[in-house]
Amino acid sequence: MSDIQPGQSFSVFGVPGLPMVAEGDDLAALVLEAMAASDQTLEDGDCICLAHKIVSKAEGQQIALADVSATPEAEKLAAETDKDPRLVQLILDESTEVLRQKPGVLIMRHKLGLVGAHAGIDQSNIDHEGGEKALLLPVDPDASAARFKADVESRTGKKIGVIITDSANRPWRLGTIGIAIGAAGLTVLDDHRGGTDSFGRELKVTLINRADAIASMATMV
C-alpha cells in the first residue's frame, strides 16, 4: 500500500470475528487469529488499520468516572456545556486548549495536537457495568502502531504498515470520517511540493495525506 502508483488498484477487507478487547489483550494475536479463522492472509505491503478504541482498551485507557474529581474549572465548563463535570475534567486533563464551547459542544485541542470534540474521549461501545466509564485516546498512537507492527511482523515474517484510526468531524461539513491518529511502516504524507503539474507548473502546496485516505476507507469497511 505504501508504493501504489497511478492506475493501480487495491482492496480493503474487514476482519470478522474479533472479540471484545480488554486491558492487557494481545492485539496482534487477536487479529491474526481472526484473519486465520476467515481464511485471510497477510502479504508484504499490506496495511492493517486498527480502530483506536481497541488499542485504547488493550492499553488500559478506560477510566471510571467515579474515580474522577472535578475541579471548579471543570464544574463551570460542565454547566456551560450541559455535560458531566467528571467527563469534562477528563477532557481538560487530555487537552491543551478549549477551542469552542456552547451547550452540547466542546471542541478541544488534544495533547497530541488533534482537534476535535471531547478531546477524542468516547463513552460508546464500552462496558459501563459498575458505573459510567470513558475511554481516552492511546497515550502515543505512533508508538502503539509501531509495537503492533513489530508484533505482527515477528509472527508472520511479512512487512506491513499499520494505521490507528479515529472518527472525526470536519469544519463546515456534516458527518464523521475516519482519520489516522497514529501510523508506522508507510508513507503518511506524499509531498509533491517542488514537482510540476500536467502543464509544467510548479506545485507549491500539494501535500497528500495518504494515511487519512486509507483510514477513511478502512472506517467505511
C-alpha positions in Angstrom: 0.0 0.0 0.0 2.9 2.3 0.6 4.0 2.3 -3.1 0.7 2.4 -5.1 1.2 4.1 -8.5 -1.4 5.9 -10.6 -3.6 3.4 -12.4 -3.1 0.6 -9.9 -5.8 -0.7 -7.6 -6.1 -2.1 -4.2 -8.8 -3.8 -2.0 -10.0 -3.1 1.6 -11.2 -6.0 3.7 -12.8 -6.1 7.2 -11.6 -8.7 9.7 -14.7 -10.5 11.2 -14.9 -12.4 14.5 -12.8 -10.1 16.7 -13.8 -10.4 20.4 -14.5 -7.5 22.7 -11.0 -6.3 23.7 -9.9 -6.0 27.3 -7.0 -4.4 29.1 -3.8 -6.4 28.5 -5.0 -8.3 25.4 -2.5 -9.2 22.7 -4.0 -7.3 19.7 -1.6 -8.9 17.2 -2.6 -12.4 18.3 -6.3 -11.5 18.2 -6.1 -10.0 14.7 -4.0 -12.8 13.3 -6.3 -15.5 14.8 -9.4 -13.8 13.4 -7.8 -13.5 10.0 -6.8 -17.2 10.0 -10.4 -18.1 11.0 -11.8 -16.3 8.0 -9.1 -17.6 5.6 -7.4 -14.2 5.2 -3.6 -14.0 4.8 -1.2 -11.1 5.0 1.1 -10.1 2.1 4.1 -7.9 2.1 3.0 -4.3 1.7 -0.4 -4.8 3.3 -1.7 -2.2 5.8 -3.7 -3.1 8.9 -5.9 -0.4 10.3 -6.9 -0.6 13.9 -9.8 1.5 15.4 -8.2 3.4 18.3 -10.9 2.0 20.6 -9.5 -1.5 20.7 -5.9 -0.1 21.1 -7.1 2.1 24.0 -8.9 -0.8 25.6 -5.9 -3.0 25.4 -3.6 -0.3 26.8 -5.9 0.3 29.8 -7.1 3.8 28.8 -10.7 3.1 30.2 -11.4 5.3 33.2 -14.2 5.0 35.7 -15.9 8.4 36.2 -16.4 7.5 39.9 -12.6 7.8 40.2 -12.5 11.4 38.8 -12.8 14.5 40.9 -13.9 17.6 39.1 -12.1 20.9 39.7 -14.0 24.2 39.9 -12.9 24.9 36.3 -14.5 21.6 35.1 -17.6 22.3 37.1 -18.0 25.7 35.4 -17.4 24.4 31.9 -19.7 21.4 32.5 -22.5 23.8 33.5 -21.9 25.8 30.3 -21.9 22.8 28.1 -24.5 20.6 29.8 -22.0 17.8 30.4 -21.0 15.6 33.3 -18.3 17.5 35.3 -16.2 14.4 35.7 -16.2 13.8 32.0 -15.3 17.4 31.4 -12.4 17.0 33.9 -11.0 14.1 31.8 -11.4 16.2 28.7 -9.5 19.1 30.3 -6.8 16.7 31.5 -6.3 15.4 28.0 -6.2 18.8 26.3 -4.1 21.9 26.0 -6.8 24.3 24.9 -10.6 24.8 24.7 -11.3 26.0 21.2 -15.1 26.3 21.3 -17.8 25.7 23.8 -21.6 26.0 23.9 -24.4 23.8 25.2 -23.8 20.3 23.9 -20.5 21.3 22.2 -16.9 21.2 23.5 -14.1 21.4 20.9 -10.6 20.8 22.2 -7.0 20.7 21.1 -5.7 17.4 22.4 -2.2 17.0 23.9 -1.3 15.0 20.7 -2.2 18.1 18.6 -5.5 16.7 17.3 -8.5 19.0 17.3 -12.0 17.5 17.9 -14.9 17.0 20.1 -14.3 16.0 23.7 -10.5 15.5 23.1 -11.4 12.2 21.5 -12.8 10.8 24.7 -15.6 8.3 24.0 -18.3 6.5 26.0 -19.8 4.3 23.3 -19.1 0.6 22.8 -17.5 0.2 26.2 -18.7 -1.8 29.3 -20.4 0.5 31.8 -21.1 -2.3 34.3 -20.4 -1.0 37.8 -20.7 2.7 36.8 -20.1 5.1 33.9 -16.7 4.9 32.2 -14.9 6.8 29.5 -12.2 5.8 27.0 -9.2 8.0 26.3 -7.1 8.0 23.2 -3.9 6.0 23.3 -1.0 7.9 25.0 1.3 7.6 22.0 -0.6 6.3 18.9 2.6 6.2 16.7 4.3 4.0 19.3 1.2 1.8 19.6 1.3 1.3 15.8 5.0 0.5 15.9 4.6 -2.1 18.6 1.7 -3.7 16.8 3.7 -3.7 13.5 6.6 -5.4 15.2 4.4 -8.0 16.9 2.7 -8.9 13.6 5.9 -9.0 11.6 7.7 -11.2 14.1 4.9 -13.7 13.9 4.3 -13.7 10.2 7.5 -12.6 8.5 5.6 -10.1 6.4 6.4 -6.4 6.1 3.3 -4.3 6.8 2.1 -0.9 7.5 -0.2 0.0 10.5 -2.6 2.8 10.9 -4.6 3.6 14.1 -7.8 5.3 13.2 -10.4 7.5 14.8 -13.6 9.2 13.7 -13.6 12.9 13.3 -15.8 15.8 12.3 -14.7 18.5 9.8 -15.4 22.2 9.9 -18.4 23.1 7.8 -19.1 19.5 6.7 -21.7 17.2 8.1 -20.8 13.7 9.3 -17.7 12.0 10.6 -14.9 10.4 8.6 -12.1 8.1 9.6 -8.7 9.8 10.1 -5.2 8.4 11.1 -4.0 9.3 14.6 -1.0 7.0 14.5 0.9 5.2 11.9 4.0 3.0 11.3 5.6 1.5 8.3 4.1 3.5 5.5 4.2 6.9 3.8 1.9 9.2 5.7 2.3 12.3 3.6 3.0 12.4 -0.1 4.9 15.7 -0.6 4.6 16.9 -4.2 5.9 20.4 -3.5 8.6 21.3 -6.0 7.2 19.0 -8.6 5.1 20.0 -11.6 1.5 19.6 -12.7 0.4 18.3 -16.1 1.2 21.6 -17.7 4.6 22.0 -16.1 3.5 24.5 -13.4 5.5 24.1 -10.2 3.5 22.7 -7.3 3.7 25.0 -4.3 1.4 23.4 -1.6 0.4 19.9 -2.8 0.7 17.6 0.2 -1.5 14.5 0.1 -2.4 12.8 3.3 -2.2 9.1 2.4 -2.8 7.8 5.9 -6.0 9.7 6.3 -7.3 8.5 3.0 -6.6 4.9 3.9 -8.1 5.4 7.4 -11.3 6.7 5.9 -11.7 3.7 3.6 -11.0 1.3 6.4 -13.6 3.1 8.6 -16.2 2.5 5.8 -15.5 -1.2 5.9 
